[in-house]
Amino acid sequence: MRVAVYARVSTEAQEARGTIGSQLAALRDLVSAEGHDLVAEFVDDGHSGARLDRPGLDALRDSAEAGVIDAVWCLSPDRLARVYAYQVIVLDELARHGVTVRFADAPTIDDDPQARLLTQVQGVIAEYERAKIAERYRRGKLWRSRSGEVLAWKTPYGYRRVARSATGPAHLVIYEPEAAVVRRIFDDYVAGGHSTREVTRRLNADSVPTPSGKPVWGTSTIGRLLHNEAYIGRVYWNKTESVPDPRPGRHHRQVARPREDWIAIAVPPVVSDDIFEAASRVTRDNSKWSPRNAEPGAWLLRSLIRCGTCSVGVSCHKMRGRNGTIHRYYYCRTMTRSAPAAKIGAVPSETSGPTNSTRSCSTRSATRSCAPRSSWRASTP
């Protein structure tokens, strides 16, 4: 009889410990002891039994369909699949092709109702055990993160992770050669007044090594560094969760959790809170004054002037005249909340200035008079 064997481990760590080798050795001995011909070995190393798209299993199913094997031997049902429904799919498919399945710790299935029942029970138990393991793993990581341990995720640039030991939990320490680069980036961006593009150019000109090992820095990398709260002493765990992905060829995707579910873990800061907040203000101002956020030349005083009575910023409005000419106006934002009786004025943007802009303004009360033009004031960007 032409026999193939199938072995699987879920992680590379199991592979390194030799569990694949031990499975194959046990199956080879069993095949040899019964005098069968071992014609193929199918292996999935580092592939979860909760998925069907495994290269080794796919090759096994293709061989069964091609009629080149008569039997498949596997150590246990959970090595074939950890989800009971997947076990049924594979076993039924192999049976249709006339391939017998045998497990080392169970009798041959064939048409024996008791053997099939035993296999089904083992499949259900394996699926239940997998769910228990996943839940224990999840709760264990939550407890460790709440205790202040830095779990094994991608270490931020400027830090090194010290693994858990008998003397303490895993934690981050500052790696000074990279931390100096981080401080330089914040200093150039905040005190130096350089854009992210200019910061990137300066780093590349000085041949500073990149976090990813790529040959050049990118502006997106600089942006992420400037917004990473690790540099003020906070990293977060439990920021995302895995949900089913309906897209073809995908099983799960990561989605953001509400911020209140995040778990903050204290780490050594690289920059001060003041510098980090200053960098955030620069980013907000850059976005606020970016030319792409307004029509070129249309609103020269956008975000500069406020109402002298209610201190609310002005809004911009444009309308087309009878002859097709476009007229642009500034007006107080509160005018849209007032009663119709309030007399709201507006001034063309072409004639307004920081202290001579919108003629009048409403307040949240319809009975208050509007401020004169002279009371409009400019705000400093």
Backbone torsions as a table, in degrees:
resi	resn	phi	psi	omega
1	MET	NA	135.9	179.6
2	ARG	-85.3	114.7	-173.3
3	VAL	-114.7	137.6	171.0
4	ALA	-116.0	151.5	177.6
5	VAL	-118.4	150.9	-179.7
6	TYR	-130.1	133.0	178.6
7	ALA	-134.4	148.8	-178.4
8	ARG	-150.7	141.9	166.9
9	VAL	-130.2	155.7	-173.3
10	SER	-88.0	-27.9	-173.5
11	THR	-131.1	160.2	176.6
12	GLU	-66.9	-28.1	178.8
13	ALA	-64.8	-41.1	176.9
14	GLN	-64.4	-38.2	178.5
15	GLU	-62.0	-42.2	-178.6
16	ALA	-65.9	-31.2	179.7
17	ARG	-78.1	-5.3	174.3
18	GLY	91.0	17.1	-178.3
19	THR	-70.4	-29.1	174.1
20	ILE	-62.4	-46.1	180.0
21	GLY	-61.8	-38.9	-179.8
22	SER	-68.6	-37.4	176.7
23	GLN	-63.6	-47.6	-178.8
24	LEU	-63.9	-39.6	-179.8
25	ALA	-62.7	-43.3	-179.9
26	ALA	-64.7	-41.1	-179.2
27	LEU	-70.0	-38.6	177.4
28	ARG	-61.9	-43.2	179.4
29	ASP	-61.9	-39.6	-179.2
30	LEU	-66.8	-43.2	179.1
31	VAL	-64.4	-43.7	-179.3
32	SER	-65.8	-38.6	-178.1
33	ALA	-64.7	-28.9	-179.0
34	GLU	-97.3	3.8	172.1
35	GLY	76.0	27.3	179.3
36	HIS	-96.9	164.6	178.0
37	ASP	-93.3	121.3	176.4
38	LEU	-85.7	109.4	-173.4
39	VAL	-102.4	-18.1	-178.0
40	ALA	-160.7	150.3	173.9
41	GLU	-126.2	126.5	-179.8
42	PHE	-114.4	128.4	-173.0
43	VAL	-130.9	135.8	169.8
44	ASP	-121.7	104.5	-179.9
45	ASP	-104.2	120.7	-178.6
46	GLY	82.4	25.3	179.8
47	HIS	-119.7	132.7	-177.5
48	SER	-71.2	140.2	175.6
49	GLY	-74.0	-3.8	177.8
50	ALA	-87.0	4.6	179.3
51	ARG	-126.3	149.4	177.6
52	LEU	-93.8	-22.0	-176.8
53	ASP	-83.7	74.5	177.8
54	ARG	-116.2	134.2	-175.7
55	PRO	-60.7	-41.1	179.6
56	GLY	-66.1	-42.9	179.5
57	LEU	-67.1	-39.0	177.1
58	ASP	-60.9	-42.4	178.7
59	ALA	-64.8	-38.2	177.1
60	LEU	-62.7	-45.5	-179.5
61	ARG	-65.5	-36.9	177.0
62	ASP	-64.9	-39.9	179.3
63	SER	-66.1	-38.2	177.9
64	ALA	-64.8	-41.4	179.3
65	GLU	-66.1	-33.9	179.7
66	ALA	-77.1	-10.6	177.8
67	GLY	76.9	25.2	-177.9
68	VAL	-95.7	-2.6	176.6
69	ILE	-133.3	152.5	179.3
70	ASP	-107.2	-24.0	-176.7
71	ALA	-150.6	153.8	175.3
72	VAL	-125.8	128.5	177.0
73	TRP	-113.0	137.1	-177.2
74	CYS	-139.2	153.2	-175.9
75	LEU	-64.5	-45.3	-178.2
76	SER	-158.3	162.1	-178.7
77	PRO	-59.0	-33.5	-177.7
78	ASP	-72.2	-16.2	173.1
79	ARG	-73.8	-31.6	178.4
80	LEU	-73.0	-44.5	176.4
81	ALA	-167.2	143.4	178.9
82	ARG	-93.9	-13.9	176.5
83	VAL	-97.9	125.7	-174.0
84	TYR	-58.3	-41.3	-179.4
85	ALA	-60.9	-36.9	178.6
86	TYR	-68.8	-36.9	176.0
87	GLN	-58.7	-45.8	-179.1
88	VAL	-61.7	-42.4	-179.9
89	ILE	-59.7	-49.0	-176.7
90	VAL	-67.8	-44.2	-178.3
91	LEU	-63.9	-42.5	178.8
92	ASP	-65.2	-39.6	179.8
93	GLU	-64.6	-44.4	179.1
94	LEU	-64.9	-38.1	179.2
95	ALA	-64.6	-37.3	178.3
96	ARG	-62.6	-29.9	179.4
97	HIS	-91.2	8.2	177.5
98	GLY	74.6	22.9	-179.1
99	VAL	-100.2	126.3	178.2
100	THR	-83.8	140.1	178.4
101	VAL	-112.8	131.9	178.8
102	ARG	-133.3	136.6	176.3
103	PHE	-107.7	142.3	-175.3
104	ALA	-64.0	-30.0	-178.1
105	ASP	-106.1	22.2	179.4
106	ALA	-151.4	156.0	178.6
107	PRO	-69.4	161.6	177.4
108	THR	-60.6	136.7	-174.8
109	ILE	-72.2	-60.2	-175.6
110	ASP	42.9	-127.7	179.5
111	ASP	-110.6	17.1	-179.3
112	ASP	-75.3	114.6	-178.2
113	PRO	-60.0	-37.5	-178.7
114	GLN	-67.5	-41.5	178.6
115	ALA	-65.1	-40.2	178.8
116	ARG	-65.9	-40.1	177.8
117	LEU	-62.7	-42.4	179.1
118	LEU	-61.5	-42.1	179.0
119	THR	-63.6	-41.0	179.3
120	GLN	-64.4	-42.4	178.7
121	VAL	-63.2	-43.2	178.3
122	GLN	-61.9	-37.1	178.6
123	GLY	-65.4	-42.5	178.6
124	VAL	-64.3	-42.8	179.6
125	ILE	-63.8	-40.8	179.3
126	ALA	-62.6	-40.1	179.0
127	GLU	-66.4	-40.5	177.7
128	TYR	-63.6	-43.2	-179.8
129	GLU	-65.0	-37.2	178.2
130	ARG	-63.0	-42.2	178.3
131	ALA	-63.4	-38.9	178.5
132	LYS	-65.5	-42.9	179.8
133	ILE	-62.0	-44.2	-179.7
134	ALA	-62.1	-40.9	-179.8
135	GLU	-69.0	-41.6	177.1
136	ARG	-62.5	-40.2	179.6
137	TYR	-64.1	-43.3	-179.6
138	ARG	-64.4	-46.5	-178.9
139	ARG	-67.5	-35.0	177.6
140	GLY	-63.5	-41.6	178.7
141	LYS	-67.4	-37.8	177.7
142	LEU	-62.9	-44.6	-179.2
143	TRP	-63.6	-42.5	-179.3
144	ARG	-66.1	-39.4	179.6
145	SER	-69.1	-38.5	177.4
146	ARG	-66.7	-23.6	177.2
147	SER	-83.1	0.7	177.1
148	GLY	95.0	9.7	-179.8
149	GLU	-84.8	135.3	176.5
150	VAL	-85.1	111.4	-177.2
151	LEU	-77.2	170.9	-171.0
152	ALA	-81.0	78.4	169.3
153	TRP	-116.0	-175.4	-177.8
154	LYS	-64.4	120.5	-177.5
155	THR	-71.3	131.2	179.6
156	PRO	-61.0	150.0	176.2
157	TYR	-59.6	131.5	-178.1
158	GLY	102.0	-2.1	-179.1
159	TYR	-129.8	163.3	168.8
160	ARG	-132.1	143.1	-179.1
161	ARG	-94.3	127.3	174.8
162	VAL	-96.8	120.8	-174.2
163	ALA	-66.5	158.5	178.0
164	ARG	-63.5	141.5	179.6
165	SER	-142.8	-177.1	179.7
166	ALA	-68.1	-20.1	-177.5
167	THR	-92.3	-12.1	-179.1
168	GLY	175.3	169.2	-179.8
169	PRO	-75.7	169.0	175.7
170	ALA	-65.1	140.9	-177.9
171	HIS	-152.4	168.7	178.9
172	LEU	-102.5	143.4	172.4
173	VAL	-125.5	151.5	-179.2
174	ILE	-73.5	132.0	173.7
175	TYR	-101.5	101.4	-166.3
176	GLU	-57.9	-40.3	179.5
177	PRO	-57.1	-38.7	178.1
178	GLU	-81.8	-34.9	179.2
179	ALA	-61.9	-34.7	177.3
180	ALA	-63.4	-35.4	177.0
181	VAL	-67.1	-41.0	178.4
182	VAL	-60.5	-46.0	179.2
183	ARG	-62.3	-38.3	177.9
184	ARG	-62.2	-42.1	-179.8
185	ILE	-61.8	-46.4	179.1
186	PHE	-63.6	-41.2	-178.7
187	ASP	-65.5	-44.6	178.8
188	ASP	-63.2	-37.0	-175.7
189	TYR	-75.9	-40.1	-175.0
190	VAL	-90.6	-62.8	-176.0
191	ALA	-76.4	-37.2	-178.0
192	GLY	-78.8	-17.9	179.2
193	GLY	70.3	22.3	-178.8
194	HIS	-87.6	147.6	174.6
195	SER	-75.2	166.8	177.4
196	THR	-62.2	-33.5	177.4
197	ARG	-64.8	-41.9	179.8
198	GLU	-70.3	-38.7	176.1
199	VAL	-59.7	-43.2	178.3
200	THR	-61.3	-44.6	-178.9
201	ARG	-61.8	-40.5	-178.7
202	ARG	-67.5	-39.5	178.0
203	LEU	-64.6	-43.4	179.4
204	ASN	-66.3	-35.7	178.8
205	ALA	-64.8	-32.1	179.4
206	ASP	-91.0	4.1	178.0
207	SER	57.0	41.4	177.3
208	VAL	-74.5	129.0	-179.9
209	PRO	-60.3	141.5	-178.2
210	THR	-86.9	159.0	178.1
211	PRO	-61.4	-35.0	-175.1
212	SER	-91.0	-7.3	-175.9
213	GLY	86.9	1.0	177.5
214	LYS	-70.7	161.1	-174.4
215	PRO	-68.6	-27.9	-176.1
216	VAL	-134.6	154.8	173.7
217	TRP	-77.9	154.6	175.9
218	GLY	-124.1	155.6	-179.3
219	THR	-64.2	-31.3	179.0
220	SER	-65.6	-36.2	177.2
221	THR	-64.5	-43.2	178.0
222	ILE	-61.7	-42.6	179.3
223	GLY	-61.0	-41.6	179.2
224	ARG	-66.6	-40.0	178.8
225	LEU	-62.7	-41.3	-177.2
226	LEU	-68.7	-17.6	-179.2
227	HIS	-111.3	6.5	-177.8
228	ASN	-84.3	114.0	-176.9
229	GLU	-71.4	-6.7	175.0
230	ALA	-58.9	-31.8	-175.4
231	TYR	-74.9	-8.8	170.7
232	ILE	-112.9	18.9	169.8
233	GLY	95.6	19.9	179.6
234	ARG	-137.2	121.7	167.2
235	VAL	-116.3	159.0	-172.4
236	TYR	-125.8	142.4	172.6
237	TRP	-117.8	156.4	178.5
238	ASN	70.8	32.6	179.7
239	LYS	-78.3	-25.6	-177.4
240	THR	-131.5	166.8	174.0
241	GLU	-139.1	156.1	-178.6
242	SER	-92.6	129.4	178.6
243	VAL	-129.4	156.2	178.0
244	PRO	-59.4	140.5	179.4
245	ASP	-108.6	116.4	-177.1
246	PRO	-74.8	-8.5	-176.9
247	ARG	-69.0	144.6	-179.0
248	PRO	-59.3	137.3	177.7
249	GLY	80.5	1.0	-179.8
250	ARG	-121.5	149.9	-178.3
251	HIS	-111.5	-45.0	-178.0
252	HIS	-139.0	159.4	173.7
253	ARG	-142.7	157.9	-178.9
254	GLN	-94.7	130.7	175.8
255	VAL	-124.3	152.9	-176.7
256	ALA	-72.3	139.6	172.2
257	ARG	-88.3	160.2	172.9
258	PRO	-58.8	145.9	-175.1
259	ARG	-60.1	-29.7	-179.8
260	GLU	-67.3	-15.5	176.9
261	ASP	-87.7	-10.2	-179.8
262	TRP	-68.6	147.5	178.6
263	ILE	-111.7	115.7	-178.5
264	ALA	-84.2	136.1	178.8
265	ILE	-124.3	128.0	-177.2
266	ALA	-76.8	134.8	176.0
267	VAL	-135.6	164.0	178.7
268	PRO	-64.7	130.7	179.9
269	PRO	-77.0	150.5	177.0
270	VAL	-101.1	-36.7	177.8
271	VAL	-126.3	165.6	-179.8
272	SER	-79.5	160.8	177.0
273	ASP	-60.6	-37.2	-178.3
274	ASP	-63.3	-43.6	-179.8
275	ILE	-66.9	-40.4	180.0
276	PHE	-63.5	-44.0	179.2
277	GLU	-66.9	-36.5	177.1
278	ALA	-63.0	-39.5	177.1
279	ALA	-63.6	-38.2	178.1
280	SER	-65.4	-39.1	178.0
281	ARG	-64.9	-41.2	178.5
282	VAL	-60.6	-42.4	179.7
283	THR	-62.9	-43.9	179.1
284	ARG	-63.1	-42.9	179.9
285	ASP	-65.8	-39.7	178.7
286	ASN	-60.9	-40.4	178.5
287	SER	-68.9	-39.2	-177.7
288	LYS	-63.9	-38.9	-175.5
289	TRP	-100.8	8.7	-178.7
290	SER	-64.7	135.3	179.5
291	PRO	-60.1	-26.9	-177.6
292	ARG	-72.9	-10.3	179.3
293	ASN	-93.1	6.1	178.2
294	ALA	-152.8	156.9	175.4
295	GLU	-67.6	134.0	-178.1
296	PRO	-56.5	122.1	175.7
297	GLY	76.3	-1.7	-173.8
298	ALA	-79.4	-40.3	-174.1
299	TRP	-127.8	80.4	-175.3
300	LEU	-66.5	-27.4	-177.4
301	LEU	-105.0	16.2	179.1
302	ARG	-55.9	128.0	179.1
303	SER	67.9	8.9	179.8
304	LEU	-99.8	-34.6	-173.4
305	ILE	-110.1	148.8	179.0
306	ARG	-132.0	160.9	178.3
307	CYS	-69.8	134.0	179.9
308	GLY	-73.4	-15.5	-179.4
309	THR	-93.9	-49.9	-175.0
310	CYS	-109.5	-1.5	177.2
311	SER	62.2	18.2	177.4
312	VAL	-86.5	140.5	178.1
313	GLY	-65.9	153.5	-178.8
314	VAL	-83.4	155.2	173.1
315	SER	-105.7	165.5	-177.6
316	CYS	-115.0	142.1	-178.2
317	HIS	-146.4	145.2	175.9
318	LYS	-133.8	149.1	178.8
319	MET	-145.5	156.3	-177.1
320	ARG	-98.4	129.1	177.9
321	GLY	-78.3	177.5	-177.7
322	ARG	-63.7	-31.8	-179.6
323	ASN	-89.3	8.6	177.9
324	GLY	90.2	-2.4	-179.7
325	THR	-73.2	138.3	178.0
326	ILE	-88.1	125.3	176.7
327	HIS	-111.4	133.0	-179.6
328	ARG	-113.3	140.5	-175.9
329	TYR	-134.4	150.3	166.7
330	TYR	-103.6	141.9	175.7
331	TYR	-152.4	156.3	-178.8
332	CYS	-68.7	137.5	-177.0
333	ARG	-65.6	-25.6	-176.9
334	THR	-73.5	-9.3	-178.5
335	MET	-62.8	-27.2	-178.5
336	THR	-76.8	-13.3	179.9
337	ARG	-99.6	-3.9	-174.7
338	SER	-87.4	167.1	174.7
339	ALA	-72.4	158.4	-178.9
340	PRO	-60.9	-22.4	-176.9
341	ALA	-71.6	-19.7	-178.1
342	ALA	-68.0	134.5	-179.8
343	LYS	-89.7	107.1	-176.4
344	ILE	-105.5	127.3	177.7
345	GLY	-110.3	161.5	176.1
346	ALA	-143.8	157.6	-176.8
347	VAL	-124.6	137.8	177.5
348	PRO	-58.3	139.0	-177.5
349	SER	-65.1	-24.1	-177.7
350	GLU	-69.3	-22.7	-175.3
351	THR	-110.7	-1.1	-174.9
352	SER	-90.7	152.8	176.4
353	GLY	-134.6	177.8	-176.4
354	PRO	-57.6	-30.5	178.7
355	THR	-117.0	6.4	180.0
356	ASN	-140.8	72.8	-170.8
357	SER	-119.4	-97.7	-175.1
358	THR	-83.9	133.1	-172.7
359	ARG	-69.3	-37.8	-174.9
360	SER	-149.1	169.4	-174.1
361	CYS	-152.8	143.5	175.0
362	SER	-96.1	163.7	170.5
363	THR	-113.7	-177.4	179.7
364	ARG	-70.1	-12.4	174.7
365	SER	-102.7	132.9	-176.2
366	ALA	-73.4	-10.9	-174.5
367	THR	-94.5	-10.4	-179.2
368	ARG	-79.7	140.7	178.7
369	SER	-77.0	162.0	-177.4
370	CYS	-89.3	157.8	-178.6
371	ALA	-80.0	146.3	175.3
372	PRO	-71.6	168.7	-178.8
373	ARG	-57.8	-39.2	-173.7
374	SER	-64.4	-18.0	-178.6
375	SER	-86.2	-8.4	176.8
376	TRP	-70.9	138.7	-176.3
377	ARG	-128.8	155.6	178.6
378	ALA	-90.4	141.6	174.4
379	SER	-103.2	143.6	-177.7
380	THR	-78.8	128.4	-179.4
381	PRO	-70.3	NA	NA
